[in-house]
Amino acid sequence: MAGIYIHIPFCKSRCTYCAFFSTTNLELRQRYVKAVCREMEMRGMMWNKEWGMRNGQNRTGRIDTIYLGGGTPSLLTIQQLEELFLNINKVWGTSLGDSLEITIEVNPDDVTESFVSGLHALPVNRVSMGAQTFSEERLKMLHRRHSASQVRTAVERLRNAGIENLSIDLMYGFPGETLEDWQHDIDAALSLKPEHLSAYCLSYEEGTALYEKMRKGVYTPVDEETERTMYDTLIDRLTAEGFEHYELSNFARSGYRSRHNSSYWTGVPYIGLGAAAHSFDGQCRSWNVSDLRLYIEGVERGERLFEEERLQGDTYYNDRVTVALRTREGLDLAELSAPYRDYSLSQARRFLKSGLLRLDGDRLCLTREGLFVSDMVMSELMAV
């Protein structure tokens, strides 16, 4: 099985923390949708040749998940979204039914009555909503467009529209945020009864407005001990509520793991469409040009502008370490060649002894203590 990711880079305004490729130039939306549909046609013709032959099988029509991310996919009109789905069906001969997981990311303020009524024309069955926080002050700091009350209204509208698989994004580690503040945000999110929840510590990425304010001393990041206590609180609270902690930042009720995102962590092929979108065919990772006009103009003349990296030897091993160890199941040593399996176990020995890693059969997994220092553990296991 494989997944389709479509990057929708449009935003009404740019959040202070965001380092993803996006644009506030909304005038190009329709031209961009046409370009993505054209890229589908270009890539679809090569589906068997590039992926099927490369992996020794015919993959035609074997689509398992579709994910519209951004940016803000909910800024497209229902007609534009419908155009994308119709073209997926046309190019890949995929029946967009209940067996597929089809996700769209939304901003709460975009979930209007007209938007949810239009969802009936789309095959979407999963919604990922960026709530981030229920504090009006922190929302303003992030330059988010919505209010806390709009999150609750949006959830109610989506439920009434028949959406039974809802994911909510939260952030923690704001300057000045207390543990009580964070507990309030968790409680507020749980009161909406989501099937899935993702939570990330606020990061200060170079090139963002938030980073500049930190550099100038306007904001001071929370200390490491507070960050760890907040993460601990998150894990304890959600697992007590019956959520499975299946990836570093992701929690799901039984049967509601994100199938699409899980493909990234388990090495399942996926095709990325749109500016800056990434793809993986099992052997190579590629990424489209991160420039809206260059992407559109290239596709319009029948050319895909992209870069590619073949994963082999150390690059394949390092890739598996950094994605697989993020998951509850961990790194499957049986997938590795003998030299890399031996190397991995040799590097892991001190972490197994210190309790940061555990060996579960052929799988190397982070322990609860290891979760807090996952980046360090992964870097030590990587081949250099």
MARPAMAR-979125 format. One record per residue: z, y, x of N, C-alpha, C in turn; residue in one letter. Coordinates in steps of 0.02 Angstrom, whole numbers, padded with zeros to 5 digits, always signed. Layout:
N
ZYXZYXZYXA/...
END
This chain:
384
+00000-00060+00042+00000+00000+00000+00000+00063+00044M/-00023+00118+00017-00025+00181+00054-00007+00238+00007A/+00008+00295+00037+00025+00354-00002-00024+00410+00010G/-00026+00455-00038-00065+00517-00031-00017+00576-00033I/-00021+00619+00017+00018+00680+00018-00031+00739+00013Y/-00017+00785-00032-00058+00846-00039-00014+00906-00026I/-00033+00944+00025+00007+01003+00042-00019+01064+00003H/+00026+01094-00035+00011+01156-00072+00049+01212-00039I/+00017+01253+00003+00053+01299+00047+00073+01366+00016P/+00062+01375-00049+00072+01441-00079+00144+01453-00100F/+00168+01514-00087+00235+01536-00108+00230+01608-00132C/+00269+01626-00183+00271+01695-00206+00305+01740-00154K/+00355+01712-00120+00389+01747-00066+00414+01694-00017S/+00428+01716+00044+00447+01668+00096+00522+01666+00104R/+00551+01606+00101+00623+01597+00110+00641+01611+00183C/+00701+01637+00194+00720+01658+00261+00726+01601+00311T/+00738+01539+00286+00749+01482+00330+00687+01440+00342Y/+00633+01453+00305+00576+01408+00304+00532+01413+00365C/+00520+01355+00398+00476+01353+00455+00413+01313+00440A/+00405+01291+00377+00345+01254+00358+00285+01301+00351F/+00225+01272+00357+00165+01312+00349+00158+01332+00276F/+00155+01398+00263+00147+01423+00195+00116+01492+00197S/+00095+01516+00139+00064+01582+00133+00082+01613+00066T/+00085+01678+00064+00097+01714+00001+00031+01741-00028T/-00025+01722+00002-00091+01744-00023-00113+01698-00080N/-00093+01716-00141-00105+01673-00199-00177+01676-00224L/-00216+01725-00199-00285+01733-00222-00329+01674-00202E/-00308+01636-00153-00350+01581-00128-00335+01514-00161L/-00293+01514-00213-00272+01451-00242-00330+01408-00268R/-00374+01437-00307-00428+01397-00336-00477+01373-00282Q/-00491+01416-00235-00536+01396-00181-00504+01340-00140R/-00438+01344-00131-00402+01293-00093-00404+01226-00130Y/-00393+01227-00195-00395+01165-00235-00463+01133-00228V/-00517+01173-00231-00584+01146-00222-00592+01114-00153K/-00563+01148-00103-00569+01122-00034-00531+01056-00027A/-00471+01051-00058-00434+00988-00054-00473+00932-00088V/-00503+00947-00145-00544+00897-00179-00603+00876-00136C/-00632+00923-00101-00687+00907-00056-00663+00864+00002R/-00603+00880+00029-00576+00838+00083-00563+00767+00058E/-00540+00760-00004-00531+00694-00033-00596+00654-00029M/-00650+00686-00048-00715+00652-00049-00737+00634+00022E/-00725+00679+00069-00743+00665+00139-00701+00608+00167M/-00637+00610+00154-00592+00559+00181-00599+00492+00144R/-00613+00497+00079-00620+00436+00039-00677+00393+00063G/-00732+00425+00084-00790+00387+00108-00774+00349+00172M/-00724+00374+00210-00706+00342+00273-00646+00295+00265M/-00620+00289+00205-00558+00251+00193-00562+00180+00222W/-00614+00144+00202-00620+00075+00226-00638+00073+00300N/-00683+00117+00321-00706+00115+00389-00651+00131+00439K/-00613+00186+00426-00562+00208+00473-00498+00168+00467E/-00477+00152+00404-00412+00122+00394-00418+00046+00382W/-00463+00027+00338-00469-00044+00322-00491-00085+00382G/-00545-00063+00415-00570-00100+00473-00520-00098+00530M/-00488-00040+00539-00441-00031+00594-00381-00077+00586R/-00363-00091+00523-00304-00133+00510-00322-00202+00484N/-00387-00218+00485-00408-00285+00468-00405-00302+00395G/-00409-00253+00350-00408-00268+00279-00441-00212+00240Q/-00461-00228+00180-00492-00179+00135-00437-00145+00095N/-00429-00079+00103-00375-00044+00070-00398-00004+00009R/-00459-00014-00012-00485+00025-00067-00440+00020-00129T/-00421+00078-00156-00383+00080-00218-00310+00062-00211G/-00288+00047-00150-00219+00025-00142-00173+00085-00129R/-00169+00128-00179-00125+00186-00177-00061+00169-00214I/-00004+00183-00182+00060+00167-00212+00100+00229-00231D/+00091+00283-00194+00128+00345-00208+00083+00406-00198T/+00098+00458-00236+00064+00523-00228+00119+00575-00227I/+00115+00622-00180+00167+00672-00172+00135+00740-00162Y/+00150+00788-00205+00128+00857-00198+00186+00898-00172L/+00179+00920-00108+00233+00958-00077+00209+01026-00054G/+00255+01065-00026+00235+01132-00008+00280+01164+00044G/+00278+01231+00043+00250+01274-00009+00282+01261-00077G/+00245+01282-00128+00268+01278-00197+00213+01251-00242T/+00207+01185-00250+00155+01157-00293+00158+01182-00365P/+00218+01201-00389+00224+01224-00458+00192+01293-00468S/+00166+01324-00414+00129+01387-00422+00057+01375-00442L/+00033+01313-00438-00034+01299-00463-00033+01296-00539L/-00088+01311-00570-00092+01305-00643-00097+01231-00661T/-00082+01215-00724-00089+01147-00747-00161+01123-00739I/-00208+01168-00751-00279+01150-00744-00296+01132-00671Q/-00268+01170-00625-00281+01156-00554-00249+01090-00533Q/-00189+01078-00557-00155+01014-00542-00195+00956-00572L/-00218+00965-00633-00257+00913-00666-00321+00898-00627E/-00351+00950-00599-00412+00942-00559-00399+00898-00498E/-00341+00907-00466-00324+00867-00409-00315+00793-00428L/-00280+00780-00482-00268+00711-00503-00332+00677-00526F/-00375+00714-00562-00438+00685-00584-00481+00665-00524L/-00478+00706-00471-00518+00692-00413-00490+00632-00373N/-00424+00625-00372-00395+00566-00340-00420+00503-00374I/-00420+00503-00439-00444+00445-00478-00518+00432-00465N/-00556+00486-00460-00628+00481-00448-00643+00452-00379K/-00608+00477-00328-00623+00458-00259-00597+00389-00242V/-00535+00374-00262-00504+00311-00242-00504+00258-00297W/-00529+00276-00355-00531+00227-00409-00461+00205-00428G/-00413+00250-00422-00343+00234-00433-00323+00249-00504T/-00295+00201-00538-00268+00212-00604-00200+00244-00597S/-00193+00306-00620-00131+00344-00611-00082+00327-00666L/-00056+00266-00663-00011+00242-00715+00061+00240-00692G/+00103+00206-00731+00175+00204-00719+00193+00166-00655D/+00147+00123-00630+00164+00084-00570+00166+00127-00508S/+00134+00185-00510+00134+00231-00454+00194+00279-00459L/+00221+00298-00402+00270+00352-00401+00231+00416-00386E/+00233+00464-00433+00194+00525-00425+00242+00584-00430I/+00252+00617-00373+00303+00670-00367+00271+00739-00359T/+00303+00788-00390+00285+00858-00378+00348+00897-00361I/+00345+00938-00309+00400+00983-00293+00394+01046-00337E/+00451+01070-00362+00450+01130-00404+00506+01177-00384V/+00494+01241-00397+00547+01290-00394+00575+01299-00465N/+00640+01306-00474+00669+01309-00541+00638+01363-00585P/+00623+01421-00557+00597+01476-00599+00525+01465-00621D/+00491+01417-00591+00422+01401-00613+00422+01353-00672D/+00479+01322-00686+00482+01271-00739+00492+01306-00806V/+00439+01338-00829+00438+01374-00892+00421+01326-00950T/+00427+01349-01010+00410+01307-01068+00336+01287-01064E/+00293+01334-01044+00222+01318-01040+00208+01268-00984S/+00245+01274-00929+00235+01227-00873+00254+01156-00895F/+00312+01147-00926+00333+01080-00945+00289+01051-01000V/+00264+01094-01044+00219+01068-01096+00154+01043-01064S/+00134+01075-01009+00073+01054-00975+00083+00990-00934G/+00145+00972-00920+00158+00910-00883+00132+00849-00920L/+00127+00853-00986+00103+00797-01025+00030+00780-01008H/-00006+00829-00980-00076+00818-00961-00081+00787-00892A/-00025+00781-00857-00024+00756-00788+00011+00689-00784L/-00005+00649-00734+00027+00583-00726+00093+00587-00688P/+00120+00647-00678+00183+00656-00640+00240+00619-00673V/+00277+00579-00635+00336+00545-00662+00398+00555-00620N/+00393+00598-00568+00452+00614-00527+00448+00687-00506R/+00504+00722-00511+00506+00793-00493+00560+00804-00441V/+00543+00840-00388+00591+00859-00336+00601+00934-00340S/+00663+00955-00355+00677+01026-00367+00721+01054-00311M/+00699+01111-00284+00737+01144-00232+00790+01190-00261G/+00850+01164-00273+00904+01205-00298+00938+01242-00240A/+00950+01207-00185+00980+01231-00122+01055+01247-00129Q/+01074+01290-00176+01144+01307-00187+01151+01337-00257T/+01212+01335-00283+01226+01364-00348+01264+01430-00341F/+01265+01457-00281+01296+01521-00267+01243+01576-00268S/+01252+01625-00311+01203+01680-00315+01199+01717-00248E/+01256+01724-00215+01257+01759-00150+01217+01722-00098E/+01226+01656-00095+01189+01617-00045+01115+01611-00063R/+01099+01608-00126+01029+01609-00147+00994+01673-00124L/+01029+01728-00131+01002+01792-00110+00991+01793-00034K/+01039+01764+00002+01034+01761+00075+00971+01723+00096M/+00956+01668+00060+00898+01626+00075+00833+01657+00052L/+00838+01711+00012+00779+01743-00018+00746+01696-00069H/+00788+01657-00104+00762+01615-00157+00749+01657-00219R/+00699+01637-00258+00679+01676-00317+00721+01660-00379R/+00753+01602-00380+00786+01580-00441+00861+01595-00440H/+00891+01588-00498+00963+01594-00505+00992+01524-00518S/+01058+01518-00513+01090+01453-00526+01078+01431-00598A/+01081+01478-00645+01071+01459-00715+01000+01433-00728S/+00951+01458-00689+00882+01434-00698+00875+01362-00676Q/+00916+01338-00629+00914+01268-00609+00933+01225-00670V/+00987+01244-00703+01011+01205-00760+00960+01205-00817R/+00931+01263-00829+00880+01269-00882+00819+01227-00865T/+00798+01229-00802+00739+01190-00780+00751+01116-00789A/+00810+01092-00771+00826+01021-00778+00823+01000-00851V/+00851+01041-00895+00850+01026-00966+00779+01022-00992E/+00737+01068-00971+00667+01068-00993+00630+01006-00967R/+00642+00988-00905+00608+00929-00877+00630+00865-00912L/+00695+00860-00927+00719+00801-00964+00686+00798-01033R/+00682+00855-01066+00651+00857-01132+00576+00840-01130N/+00546+00851-01071+00475+00836-01061+00464+00762-01042A/+00519+00725-01035+00513+00654-01021+00520+00634-00948G/+00539+00680-00905+00549+00664-00834+00614+00626-00826I/+00610+00564-00805+00669+00521-00798+00686+00507-00725E/+00650+00538-00679+00663+00528-00608+00665+00597-00576N/+00725+00623-00566+00733+00691-00542+00773+00692-00477L/+00747+00728-00428+00781+00737-00364+00799+00810-00356S/+00858+00823-00329+00880+00891-00317+00895+00900-00243I/+00871+00956-00214+00884+00973-00145+00943+01021-00140D/+00989+01008-00093+01044+01053-00079+01045+01070-00005L/+01079+01126+00011+01090+01146+00080+01164+01160+00089M/+01188+01150+00150+01257+01166+00166+01261+01195+00236Y/+01319+01220+00253+01327+01250+00320+01307+01323+00322G/+01314+01358+00266+01298+01430+00265+01352+01469+00303F/+01333+01526+00332+01384+01568+00365+01439+01586+00315P/+01500+01573+00334+01557+01590+00291+01570+01541+00234G/+01529+01489+00227+01539+01442+00174+01602+01400+00187E/+01643+01391+00136+01702+01350+00143+01689+01280+00117T/+01734+01234+00132+01729+01166+00106+01732+01166+00030L/+01773+01210+00002+01778+01216-00071+01712+01240-00101E/+01679+01286-00067+01613+01309-00090+01564+01251-00093D/+01564+01210-00041+01518+01154-00036+01534+01102-00090W/+01597+01089-00100+01617+01041-00153+01594+01065-00221Q/+01596+01130-00232+01573+01158-00296+01498+01146-00305H/+01459+01155-00251+01387+01143-00255+01372+01070-00270D/+01409+01025-00237+01398+00953-00250+01414+00937-00323I/+01470+00962-00347+01491+00950-00416+01439+00978-00465D/+01413+01038-00450+01364+01069-00494+01300+01027-00497A/+01279+01000-00439+01219+00958-00438+01231+00893-00476A/+01289+00862-00466+01303+00799-00500+01309+00808-00575L/+01329+00867-00597+01335+00879-00669+01267+00876-00704S/+01213+00884-00665+01145+00881-00692+01118+00810-00695L/+01158+00763-00669+01142+00691-00672+01074+00674-00643K/+01061+00695-00580+00997+00677-00548+00997+00604-00527P/+00937+00576-00521+00931+00508-00496+00929+00506-00420E/+00916+00563-00389+00908+00567-00317+00933+00634-00293H/+00962+00635-00233+00986+00699-00206+00973+00700-00130L/+00946+00755-00106+00936+00766-00035+00978+00826-00013S/+01009+00821+00045+01051+00876+00068+01041+00886+00143A/+01032+00949+00162+01017+00966+00232+01062+01022+00255Y/+01083+01018+00317+01122+01073+00346+01075+01131+00362C/+01095+01191+00345+01055+01250+00359+01040+01254+00433L/+00976+01260+00449+00956+01264+00520+00921+01330+00533S/+00926+01352+00594+00899+01417+00614+00838+01404+00658Y/+00780+01397+00626+00719+01380+00662+00688+01443+00692E/+00670+01437+00756+00639+01494+00789+00577+01516+00752E/+00568+01581+00743+00511+01607+00706+00526+01624+00634G/+00585+01605+00610+00604+01620+00541+00646+01684+00539T/+00650+01714+00480+00690+01775+00471+00764+01759+00482A/+00785+01699+00463+00855+01679+00472+00872+01675+00546L/+00827+01648+00586+00838+01643+00658+00847+01712+00689Y/+00805+01760+00668+00809+01828+00695+00876+01860+00678E/+00901+01848+00617+00965+01877+00598+01022+01845+00637K/+01016+01781+00652+01066+01748+00694+01064+01777+00764M/+01004+01786+00790+00995+01812+00858+01025+01882+00864R/+01021+01921+00810+01048+01989+00811+01122+01992+00792K/+01151+01934+00778+01222+01933+00763+01240+01946+00690G/+01190+01950+00647+01203+01962+00576+01236+01900+00546V/+01211+01840+00564+01239+01777+00539+01264+01735+00598Y/+01319+01701+00586+01346+01654+00635+01347+01585+00605T/+01313+01537+00637+01312+01468+00610+01383+01440+00605P/+01393+01393+00559+01458+01361+00553+01470+01319+00616V/+01532+01308+00633+01548+01268+00692+01535+01194+00677D/+01530+01155+00731+01512+01085+00726+01562+01045+00685E/+01626+01061+00692+01678+01024+00655+01671+01035+00580E/+01657+01098+00559+01649+01113+00488+01587+01078+00461T/+01533+01080+00500+01471+01046+00479+01482+00972+00469E/+01520+00942+00514+01533+00870+00509+01577+00855+00448R/+01627+00897+00435+01670+00887+00377+01630+00893+00312T/+01583+00939+00310+01541+00947+00251+01497+00886+00240M/+01470+00859+00294+01428+00799+00289+01470+00740+00267Y/+01529+00734+00295+01576+00681+00275+01592+00686+00200D/+01606+00746+00178+01622+00758+00107+01564+00738+00062T/+01503+00755+00084+01443+00738+00046+01437+00662+00039L/+01443+00627+00094+01436+00554+00092+01490+00522+00047I/+01552+00543+00056+01607+00514+00017+01598+00528-00058D/+01579+00589-00073+01573+00608-00144+01516+00571-00178R/+01459+00568-00146+01400+00537-00178+01406+00461-00181L/+01432+00430-00128+01439+00357-00131+01491+00338-00183T/+01543+00379-00191+01593+00366-00243+01562+00371-00313A/+01509+00410-00319+01474+00418-00383+01420+00365-00394E/+01414+00318-00346+01366+00264-00354+01299+00274-00321G/+01293+00327-00282+01230+00339-00246+01228+00298-00182F/+01168+00273-00166+01157+00238-00104+01136+00287-00050E/+01170+00287+00007+01151+00330+00062+01099+00293+00104H/+01035+00301+00087+00983+00259+00116+00946+00290+00174Y/+00957+00355+00186+00926+00390+00243+00973+00447+00261E/+00968+00472+00321+01016+00522+00346+01033+00576+00295L/+00981+00603+00262+00991+00660+00216+00978+00643+00143S/+00968+00578+00128+00946+00560+00061+00990+00508+00027N/+01002+00519-00038+01046+00477-00078+01011+00462-00144F/+01017+00400-00167+00982+00381-00228+01024+00334-00270A/+01017+00340-00335+01046+00290-00379+01003+00226-00373R/+01030+00170-00393+00996+00106-00385+00926+00109-00416S/+00875+00091-00375+00806+00090-00399+00770+00156-00394G/+00804+00208-00367+00773+00274-00367+00764+00303-00297Y/+00760+00261-00247+00740+00287-00181+00672+00320-00186R/+00660+00371-00145+00593+00401-00142+00546+00351-00108S/+00502+00321-00146+00455+00273-00117+00408+00307-00068R/+00387+00368-00085+00340+00402-00041+00372+00420+00026H/+00429+00453+00024+00462+00472+00087+00482+00410+00127N/+00499+00356+00093+00517+00295+00128+00459+00268+00169S/+00397+00282+00146+00339+00259+00183+00336+00291+00252S/+00359+00354+00257+00360+00388+00322+00407+00352+00370Y/+00463+00327+00344+00515+00298+00387+00503+00224+00402W/+00460+00192+00363+00449+00120+00373+00380+00104+00400T/+00340+00155+00417+00276+00143+00449+00219+00126+00403G/+00227+00141+00338+00173+00128+00290+00120+00183+00298V/+00056+00166+00297+00004+00217+00304+00004+00268+00246P/-00015+00329+00262-00022+00380+00210-00076+00429+00233Y/-00107+00461+00185-00160+00509+00200-00137+00577+00177I/-00140+00627+00222-00119+00694+00206-00179+00739+00195G/-00178+00775+00139-00234+00818+00120-00210+00890+00117L/-00251+00936+00141-00234+01007+00140-00216+01033+00208G/-00211+01100+00213-00196+01132+00276-00128+01108+00302A/-00124+01090+00365-00064+01069+00401-00038+01001+00380A/-00074+00966+00335-00051+00900+00312-00059+00848+00366A/-00011+00802+00370-00011+00748+00419-00033+00682+00386H/-00064+00639+00426-00085+00573+00403-00064+00521+00455S/-00058+00458+00432-00042+00402+00476-00078+00341+00451F/-00116+00307+00495-00154+00249+00474-00128+00183+00501D/-00068+00186+00530-00039+00126+00560-00045+00125+00635G/-00094+00164+00661-00105+00167+00733-00107+00238+00760Q/-00132+00284+00718-00140+00353+00739-00106+00401+00690C/-00077+00454+00718-00054+00509+00677-00103+00567+00686R/-00120+00600+00632-00164+00658+00636-00138+00713+00592S/-00158+00775+00607-00134+00832+00568-00189+00884+00562W/-00198+00908+00502-00249+00959+00488-00229+01026+00517N/-00278+01069+00527-00266+01135+00556-00218+01175+00512V/-00171+01210+00545-00121+01249+00509-00144+01321+00501S/-00200+01329+00469-00229+01395+00455-00269+01389+00391D/-00249+01427+00340-00278+01419+00274-00353+01431+00273L/-00375+01486+00300-00446+01502+00298-00487+01455+00342R/-00461+01438+00401-00498+01390+00443-00505+01323+00408L/-00451+01301+00375-00453+01238+00338-00506+01241+00284Y/-00503+01293+00242-00550+01299+00185-00622+01303+00210I/-00634+01347+00258-00702+01357+00283-00729+01294+00316E/-00685+01258+00352-00707+01196+00384-00728+01144+00332G/-00686+01134+00281-00701+01084+00230-00764+01104+00191V/-00772+01168+00178-00830+01191+00140-00896+01176+00176E/-00893+01173+00242-00955+01154+00278-00955+01080+00297R/-00909+01043+00268-00908+00970+00277-00874+00947+00340G/-00829+00989+00367-00796+00972+00430-00720+00973+00421E/-00687+00920+00443-00614+00919+00443-00589+00939+00512R/-00551+00994+00514-00523+01019+00577-00454+00989+00586L/-00445+00946+00635-00382+00912+00643-00372+00891+00716F/-00310+00872+00731-00292+00842+00795-00265+00772+00781E/-00265+00730+00834-00245+00660+00824-00208+00634+00885E/-00160+00590+00873-00124+00557+00927-00122+00482+00912E/-00145+00442+00959-00141+00370+00952-00073+00346+00976R/-00040+00305+00935+00025+00279+00953+00017+00211+00986L/+00036+00207+01049+00033+00144+01085+00083+00147+01142Q/+00107+00089+01161+00156+00087+01216+00218+00128+01200G/+00235+00173+01246+00296+00213+01237+00293+00257+01175D/+00234+00285+01159+00231+00330+01102+00243+00292+01037T/+00219+00231+01032+00232+00191+00972+00306+00174+00967Y/+00334+00151+01023+00405+00132+01023+00449+00192+01005Y/+00436+00250+01037+00477+00309+01023+00470+00332+00950N/+00410+00325+00923+00399+00343+00853+00441+00299+00807D/+00441+00234+00820+00480+00188+00779+00555+00203+00783R/+00579+00218+00843+00650+00234+00852+00669+00295+00810V/+00629+00347+00814+00649+00410+00782+00642+00409+00706T/+00600+00366+00679+00595+00363+00606+00637+00307+00575V/+00638+00249+00608+00673+00191+00579+00748+00199+00582A/+00774+00228+00636+00847+00235+00641+00876+00284+00591L/+00833+00323+00560+00856+00369+00508+00878+00331+00445R/+00855+00270+00437+00864+00234+00374+00924+00187+00376T/+00945+00168+00317+01001+00120+00310+00984+00053+00343R/+00920+00033+00339+00898-00031+00366+00892-00030+00442E/+00882+00029+00471+00879+00036+00544+00815+00012+00575G/+00817+00001+00641+00759-00018+00681+00754-00094+00683L/+00697-00120+00660+00685-00192+00660+00660-00212+00730D/+00703-00243+00768+00685-00262+00837+00631-00315+00838L/+00625-00354+00784+00575-00407+00781+00504-00378+00780A/+00498-00315+00761+00432-00282+00760+00409-00261+00829E/+00456-00259+00877+00440-00234+00943+00419-00291+00989L/+00379-00274+01039+00362-00324+01090+00424-00339+01131S/+00425-00396+01165+00483-00418+01203+00509-00365+01252A/+00466-00333+01292+00491-00283+01339+00527-00225+01305P/+00499-00200+01249+00531-00144+01214+00594-00167+01177Y/+00594-00228+01153+00654-00254+01120+00711-00259+01170R/+00695-00285+01230+00746-00291+01282+00770-00221+01304D/+00723-00175+01311+00741-00107+01331+00787-00074+01280Y/+00769-00082+01216+00808-00052+01162+00879-00079+01162S/+00887-00144+01169+00953-00174+01169+00993-00153+01230L/+00959-00146+01286+00992-00124+01348+01019-00053+01340S/+00978-00009+01311+00998+00061+01301+01052+00067+01247Q/+01050+00020+01200+01097+00023+01143+01166-00005+01160A/+01171-00040+01216+01232-00078+01231+01295-00035+01228R/+01293+00025+01259+01353+00066+01260+01370+00095+01191R/+01317+00104+01149+01330+00130+01082+01356+00075+01036F/+01336+00013+01050+01363-00043+01012+01437-00052+01030L/+01453-00042+01093+01522-00048+01115+01566+00008+01088K/+01538+00069+01085+01577+00127+01062+01579+00133+00986S/+01539+00092+00951+01541+00093+00878+01494+00143+00845G/+01446+00169+00884+01397+00215+00854+01337+00177+00826L/+01326+00117+00851+01273+00073+00827+01303+00006+00809L/+01269-00030+00765+01288-00100+00751+01224-00141+00748R/+01231-00206+00762+01174-00251+00760+01182-00295+00699L/+01134-00290+00652+01135-00329+00591+01075-00377+00593D/+01087-00437+00619+01031-00483+00630+00985-00455+00684G/+00921-00443+00666+00873-00414+00712+00869-00338+00705D/+00913-00309+00666+00908-00237+00652+00964-00198+00686R/+00942-00144+00719+00988-00099+00752+00999-00039+00706L/+01062-00028+00685+01076+00023+00635+01131+00071+00659C/+01126+00133+00636+01180+00181+00649+01240+00163+00606L/+01299+00169+00634+01361+00163+00596+01376+00230+00563T/+01429+00231+00523+01450+00295+00492+01464+00347+00546R/+01497+00328+00601+01510+00374+00655+01446+00395+00690E/+01399+00348+00694+01336+00362+00728+01292+00412+00691G/+01302+00418+00626+01262+00464+00586+01269+00536+00612L/+01329+00553+00634+01343+00622+00654+01312+00641+00720F/+01294+00591+00760+01263+00604+00826+01197+00567+00830V/+01162+00561+00775+01100+00521+00772+01047+00546+00821S/+01040+00612+00828+00989+00638+00873+01002+00616+00945D/+01066+00618+00965+01084+00598+01033+01071+00524+01044M/+01090+00482+00995+01080+00410+01002+01006+00394+01006V/+00966+00425+00962+00894+00412+00963+00863+00432+01030M/+00883+00490+01055+00854+00513+01119+00870+00466+01176S/+00930+00436+01174+00950+00390+01228+00913+00324+01223E/+00891+00305+01163+00854+00242+01155+00780+00250+01170L/+00755+00311+01170+00684+00322+01181+00663+00308+01253M/+00601+00286+01260+00572+00274+01326+00549+00340+01356A/+00563+00351+01419+00545+00414+01451+00497+00403+01509V/
END
